[in-house]
Amino acid sequence: MATETVYIIQSYVQGRGKALRAEPQVGCKDAEEARRKAERLAPLRLGVVAFAVSADTELGDYDEQPTIIFKSGQLPPPFADEE
């Protein structure tokens, strides 16, 4: 079991009614790239979050507690609750 840190950007657009709709996640090679891309995307989306998570990608096993690198706008739980 090889655990590695994965850097992900998740963006949200308007869904039905007041709901947010998640766009496909974008993987990044490091925290700096994730922050840069998320900052550029933030003015274009209702919400954006960049985070790091420990994962065993072969098994698809991801840590339950992501580390937030950047967040902006409207986000669903658990990201909206994180500070």
DSSP file (Angstrom, degrees, kcal/mol; ACC not computed):
  #  RESIDUE AA STRUCTURE BP1 BP2  ACC     N-H-->O    O-->H-N    N-H-->O    O-->H-N    TCO  KAPPA ALPHA  PHI   PSI    X-CA   Y-CA   Z-CA
    1    1 A M              0   0    0      0, 0.0     2,-0.7     0, 0.0    55,-0.0   0.000 360.0 360.0 360.0 109.9    0.0    0.0    0.0
    2    2 A A        -     0   0    0      2,-0.0     2,-0.4     0, 0.0    55,-0.4  -0.860 360.0-161.1-101.2 109.6    1.7    3.2   -1.3
    3    3 A T        +     0   0    0     -2,-0.7     2,-0.3    53,-0.2    53,-0.2  -0.753  16.6 169.2 -92.2 135.0    0.3    6.3    0.3
    4    4 A E  E     -A   55   0A   0     51,-2.7    51,-3.0    -2,-0.4     2,-0.5  -0.913  37.6-104.6-137.0 163.9    1.0    9.6   -1.5
    5    5 A T  E     -A   54   0A   0     -2,-0.3     2,-0.4    49,-0.2    49,-0.2  -0.816  33.7-161.9 -92.8 128.8   -0.3   13.2   -1.2
    6    6 A V  E     -A   53   0A   0     47,-3.1    47,-2.3    -2,-0.5     2,-0.5  -0.920   6.4-149.5-113.2 135.2   -2.7   14.2   -3.9
    7    7 A Y  E     +AB  52  28A   0     21,-0.8    21,-2.6    -2,-0.4     2,-0.4  -0.919  23.0 179.7-108.8 125.6   -3.4   17.8   -4.7
    8    8 A I  E     -AB  51  27A   0     43,-3.0    43,-2.8    -2,-0.5     2,-0.5  -0.950  22.9-154.4-132.3 142.7   -6.9   18.5   -6.1
    9    9 A I  E     -AB  50  26A   0     17,-2.5    17,-2.3    -2,-0.4     2,-0.5  -0.976  13.6-172.0-113.1 129.6   -9.0   21.5   -7.2
   10   10 A Q  E     -A   49   0A   0     39,-3.1    39,-2.4    -2,-0.5     2,-0.3  -0.986   5.6-172.1-121.0 123.1  -12.8   21.2   -7.0
   11   11 A S  E     -A   48   0A   0     -2,-0.5    12,-2.8    13,-0.3     2,-0.4  -0.820   7.1-151.6-115.2 156.9  -14.9   24.0   -8.6
   12   12 A Y  E     -AC  47  22A   0     35,-2.9    35,-1.4    -2,-0.3    34,-1.4  -0.970  10.4-176.8-130.7 141.2  -18.6   24.6   -8.4
   13   13 A V  E     - C   0  21A   0      8,-2.5     8,-3.2    -2,-0.4     2,-0.2  -0.739  46.4 -66.6-124.2 174.7  -21.1   26.2  -10.7
   14   14 A Q  E     - C   0  20A   0     -2,-0.2     6,-0.2     6,-0.2     2,-0.1  -0.461  53.6-179.4 -66.7 128.9  -24.8   26.9  -10.4
   15   15 A G        -     0   0    0      4,-3.1     2,-0.3     1,-0.2     6,-0.1  -0.080  48.7 -37.2-102.7-151.3  -27.0   23.8  -10.4
   16   16 A R  S >  S-     0   0    0      4,-0.1     3,-2.2    -2,-0.1    -1,-0.2  -0.551 113.5 -26.0 -74.4 136.6  -30.7   23.6  -10.1
   17   17 A G  T 3  S-     0   0    0      1,-0.3    -2,-0.1    -2,-0.3     0, 0.0  -0.404 130.9 -25.3  62.4-127.3  -32.3   26.2   -7.9
   18   18 A K  T 3  S+     0   0    0     -2,-0.2    -1,-0.3    -4,-0.1    -2,-0.1   0.349 107.4 120.4 -99.2   5.1  -29.8   27.3   -5.3
   19   19 A A    <   -     0   0    0     -3,-2.2    -4,-3.1    -5,-0.1     2,-0.3  -0.340  60.4-128.6 -72.0 150.0  -27.8   24.1   -5.5
   20   20 A L  E     -C   14   0A   0     -6,-0.2     2,-0.5    -5,-0.1    -6,-0.2  -0.769  15.3-149.1 -93.9 144.0  -24.2   24.0   -6.4
   21   21 A R  E     -C   13   0A   0     -8,-3.2    -8,-2.5    -2,-0.3     2,-0.3  -0.969  14.9-131.7-116.0 125.0  -23.0   21.6   -9.1
   22   22 A A  E     -C   12   0A   0     -2,-0.5   -10,-0.2   -10,-0.2     3,-0.1  -0.532  15.3-147.2 -75.4 135.5  -19.5   20.1   -8.9
   23   23 A E        -     0   0    0    -12,-2.8   -12,-0.2    -2,-0.3    -1,-0.0  -0.508  44.1 -69.8 -88.5 167.7  -17.3   20.2  -11.9
   24   24 A P        -     0   0    0      0, 0.0   -13,-0.3     0, 0.0    -1,-0.2  -0.311  58.7-107.8 -58.8 141.6  -14.8   17.5  -12.6
   25   25 A Q        -     0   0    0    -15,-0.1     2,-0.5    -3,-0.1   -15,-0.2  -0.364  26.7-144.0 -69.1 150.3  -11.9   17.6  -10.2
   26   26 A V  E     -B    9   0A   0    -17,-2.3   -17,-2.5    -2,-0.1     2,-0.3  -0.979   9.5-144.0-118.4 125.4   -8.5   18.7  -11.5
   27   27 A G  E     -B    8   0A   0     -2,-0.5     2,-0.3   -19,-0.2   -19,-0.2  -0.630  15.7-165.4 -87.0 147.1   -5.3   17.0  -10.2
   28   28 A C  E     -B    7   0A   0    -21,-2.6   -21,-0.8    -2,-0.3     3,-0.1  -0.892  26.5-128.1-130.1 160.4   -2.1   19.1   -9.6
   29   29 A K  S    S-     0   0    0     -2,-0.3     2,-0.3     1,-0.1    -1,-0.1   0.768  86.3  -0.4 -82.4 -25.0    1.5   18.1   -9.1
   30   30 A D  S  > S-     0   0    0      1,-0.1     4,-2.0   -23,-0.1     5,-0.1  -0.952  76.8 -95.3-155.2 173.8    2.1   20.2   -5.9
   31   31 A A  H  > S+     0   0    0     -2,-0.3     4,-2.5     1,-0.2     5,-0.2   0.860 118.3  54.8 -63.7 -38.1    0.4   22.6   -3.5
   32   32 A E  H  > S+     0   0    0      2,-0.2     4,-2.5     1,-0.2    -1,-0.2   0.914 108.8  47.3 -65.0 -42.9    1.7   25.7   -5.3
   33   33 A E  H  > S+     0   0    0      2,-0.2     4,-2.5     1,-0.2     5,-0.3   0.911 111.8  51.5 -63.6 -41.6    0.3   24.7   -8.6
   34   34 A A  H  X S+     0   0    0     -4,-2.0     4,-2.2     2,-0.2    -2,-0.2   0.920 111.6  46.6 -61.6 -44.4   -3.1   23.9   -7.0
   35   35 A R  H  X S+     0   0    0     -4,-2.5     4,-2.6     2,-0.2     5,-0.2   0.939 112.9  49.3 -63.2 -47.5   -3.2   27.3   -5.3
   36   36 A R  H  X S+     0   0    0     -4,-2.5     4,-1.9     1,-0.2    -2,-0.2   0.929 114.0  44.4 -58.2 -48.6   -2.3   29.2   -8.5
   37   37 A K  H  X S+     0   0    0     -4,-2.5     4,-1.8     1,-0.2    -1,-0.2   0.895 113.8  50.2 -65.9 -40.4   -4.9   27.4  -10.6
   38   38 A A  H  X S+     0   0    0     -4,-2.2     4,-1.9    -5,-0.3    -1,-0.2   0.900 108.9  52.0 -65.1 -40.6   -7.6   27.8   -7.9
   39   39 A E  H  < S+     0   0    0     -4,-2.6    -1,-0.2     1,-0.2    -2,-0.2   0.888 111.1  47.5 -63.3 -38.8   -6.9   31.5   -7.6
   40   40 A R  H  < S+     0   0    0     -4,-1.9    -1,-0.2    -5,-0.2    -2,-0.2   0.843 115.0  46.2 -69.3 -33.1   -7.2   31.9  -11.4
   41   41 A L  H >X S+     0   0    0     -4,-1.8     3,-1.8     1,-0.2     4,-0.7   0.757  92.0  83.3 -79.9 -26.4  -10.4   29.9  -11.4
   42   42 A A  G >< S+     0   0    0     -4,-1.9     3,-0.9     1,-0.3    -1,-0.2   0.838  88.0  49.8 -52.6 -45.0  -12.0   31.7   -8.4
   43   43 A P  G 34 S+     0   0    0      0, 0.0    -1,-0.3     0, 0.0    -2,-0.1   0.690 112.1  51.0 -69.5 -13.6  -13.4   34.7  -10.3
   44   44 A L  G <4 S+     0   0    0     -3,-1.8     2,-0.3    -4,-0.2    -2,-0.2   0.527 108.3  52.0 -99.5  -8.2  -15.0   32.5  -12.9
   45   45 A R  S << S-     0   0    0     -3,-0.9   -32,-0.2    -4,-0.7     3,-0.1  -0.859  78.0-122.4-128.7 159.7  -16.9   30.0  -10.6
   46   46 A L  S    S+     0   0    0    -34,-1.4    28,-2.5    -2,-0.3     2,-0.3   0.843  98.8   2.5 -68.1 -32.9  -19.3   30.3   -7.7
   47   47 A G  E     -AD  12  73A   0    -35,-1.4   -35,-2.9    26,-0.3     2,-0.3  -0.990  62.1-176.9-155.4 146.6  -16.9   28.3   -5.5
   48   48 A V  E     -AD  11  72A   0     24,-2.4    24,-2.3    -2,-0.3     2,-0.4  -0.995   2.5-178.5-144.5 137.8  -13.4   26.8   -5.7
   49   49 A V  E     -AD  10  71A   0    -39,-2.4   -39,-3.1    -2,-0.3     2,-0.4  -0.998   8.7-164.0-137.3 136.0  -11.4   24.8   -3.3
   50   50 A A  E     +AD   9  70A   0     20,-3.2    19,-3.0    -2,-0.4    20,-1.7  -0.966  24.6 165.0-113.6 133.9   -7.9   23.4   -3.6
   51   51 A F  E     -AD   8  68A   0    -43,-2.8   -43,-3.0    -2,-0.4     2,-0.4  -0.969  32.2-133.1-147.7 161.5   -6.9   20.8   -1.1
   52   52 A A  E     +AD   7  67A   0     15,-2.6    15,-3.1    -2,-0.3     2,-0.3  -0.925  25.4 178.1-114.9 141.8   -4.4   18.1   -0.4
   53   53 A V  E     -A    6   0A   0    -47,-2.3   -47,-3.1    -2,-0.4     2,-0.4  -0.999  30.0-121.3-143.8 142.5   -5.3   14.6    0.7
   54   54 A S  E     +A    5   0A   0     -2,-0.3     9,-2.8   -49,-0.2     2,-0.3  -0.682  45.4 169.4 -80.7 135.8   -3.3   11.5    1.6
   55   55 A A  E     -AE   4  62A   0    -51,-3.0   -51,-2.7    -2,-0.4     2,-0.8  -0.997  46.6-140.7-150.0 150.2   -4.4    8.6   -0.7
   56   56 A D  E >>> - E   0  61A   0      5,-2.7     5,-1.8    -2,-0.3     4,-1.6  -0.892  28.5-172.2-103.9  94.6   -3.6    5.1   -1.9
   57   57 A T  T 345S+     0   0    0     -2,-0.8    -1,-0.1   -55,-0.4   -54,-0.1   0.772  77.7  60.6 -65.7 -26.7   -4.5    5.8   -5.5
   58   58 A E  T 345S+     0   0    0    -56,-0.3    -1,-0.2     1,-0.2    -2,-0.0   0.891 116.7  31.4 -66.6 -38.1   -4.2    2.1   -6.4
   59   59 A L  T <45S-     0   0    0     -3,-0.7    -2,-0.2     2,-0.1    -1,-0.2   0.583 106.7-122.7 -93.7 -11.9   -6.9    1.1   -4.0
   60   60 A G  T  <5 +     0   0    0     -4,-1.6     2,-0.7     1,-0.2    -3,-0.2   0.773  59.3 151.0  74.1  25.5   -8.9    4.4   -4.3
   61   61 A D  E   < -E   56   0A   0     -5,-1.8    -5,-2.7     0, 0.0     2,-0.3  -0.834  22.3-175.0 -97.5 113.1   -8.6    4.9   -0.5
   62   62 A Y  E     -E   55   0A   0     -2,-0.7    -7,-0.2    -7,-0.2     2,-0.0  -0.857  29.2-106.4-112.8 143.9   -8.6    8.6    0.4
   63   63 A D        -     0   0    0     -9,-2.8    -1,-0.0    -2,-0.3    -8,-0.0  -0.322  22.0-136.3 -61.7 145.4   -8.1   10.3    3.8
   64   64 A E  S    S+     0   0    0      1,-0.2    -1,-0.1   -11,-0.0   -11,-0.0   0.663  90.5  63.1 -79.3 -17.2  -11.3   11.7    5.3
   65   65 A Q  S    S-     0   0    0    -11,-0.1   -11,-0.2     2,-0.0    -1,-0.2  -0.810  71.9-165.6-115.8  90.5   -9.6   15.0    6.4
   66   66 A P        -     0   0    0      0, 0.0     2,-0.6     0, 0.0   -13,-0.2  -0.377  20.6-125.4 -71.0 153.0   -8.3   17.0    3.5
   67   67 A T  E     -D   52   0A   0    -15,-3.1   -15,-2.6    -2,-0.1     2,-0.3  -0.901  25.9-132.3 -98.5 118.3   -5.9   19.9    4.1
   68   68 A I  E     +D   51   0A   0     -2,-0.6   -17,-0.3   -17,-0.2     3,-0.1  -0.557  30.0 172.9 -75.4 128.1   -7.3   23.1    2.6
   69   69 A I  E    S-     0   0A   0    -19,-3.0     2,-0.3     1,-0.4   -18,-0.2   0.772  70.4  -7.7 -98.6 -40.1   -4.8   25.1    0.5
   70   70 A F  E     +D   50   0A   0    -20,-1.7   -20,-3.2     2,-0.0    -1,-0.4  -0.976  61.7 178.9-157.2 142.1   -7.2   27.7   -0.9
   71   71 A K  E     +D   49   0A   0     -2,-0.3     2,-0.3   -22,-0.2   -22,-0.2  -0.993   4.0 170.6-148.5 149.7  -10.9   28.3   -0.9
   72   72 A S  E     -D   48   0A   0    -24,-2.3   -24,-2.4    -2,-0.3     2,-0.1  -0.988  44.5  -4.2-155.4 143.2  -13.2   31.0   -2.3
   73   73 A G  E    S-D   47   0A   0     -2,-0.3     2,-0.4   -26,-0.2   -26,-0.3  -0.299 103.9  -6.1  80.4-157.0  -16.9   31.6   -2.8
   74   74 A Q        +     0   0    0    -28,-2.5   -62,-0.1   -62,-0.1    -2,-0.1  -0.647  68.3 173.5 -82.2 126.4  -19.8   29.3   -2.1
   75   75 A L        -     0   0    0     -2,-0.4    -2,-0.0   -28,-0.1   -64,-0.0  -0.975  26.3-126.3-134.2 147.2  -18.9   25.8   -1.0
   76   76 A P    >>  -     0   0    0      0, 0.0     4,-1.5     0, 0.0     3,-0.9  -0.422  54.2 -48.1 -82.2 164.9  -20.8   22.8    0.2
   77   77 A P  T 34 S+     0   0    0      0, 0.0     0, 0.0     0, 0.0     0, 0.0  -0.418 120.6  30.2 -61.2 148.4  -20.0   21.0    3.4
   78   78 A P  T >> S+     0   0    0      0, 0.0     4,-1.0     0, 0.0     3,-0.5  -0.998 126.4  45.8 -84.9  -6.5  -17.4   20.0    4.5
   79   79 A F  T <4 S+     0   0    0     -3,-0.9     3,-0.3     1,-0.2   -11,-0.0   0.849 109.3  55.7 -67.1 -33.8  -15.5   22.7    2.8
   80   80 A A  T 3< S+     0   0    0     -4,-1.5    -1,-0.2     1,-0.2    -9,-0.0   0.808 108.7  49.2 -67.0 -28.8  -17.9   25.5    3.8
   81   81 A D  T <4 S+     0   0    0     -3,-0.5    -1,-0.2    -5,-0.2    -2,-0.2   0.690  91.6  96.2 -84.5 -19.8  -17.4   24.5    7.5
   82   82 A E     <        0   0    0     -4,-1.0    -3,-0.0    -3,-0.3     0, 0.0  -0.418 360.0 360.0 -72.4 144.0  -13.6   24.5    7.3
   83   83 A E              0   0    0     -2,-0.1    -1,-0.1   -15,-0.0    -4,-0.0   0.318 360.0 360.0-128.5 360.0  -11.7   27.6    8.4
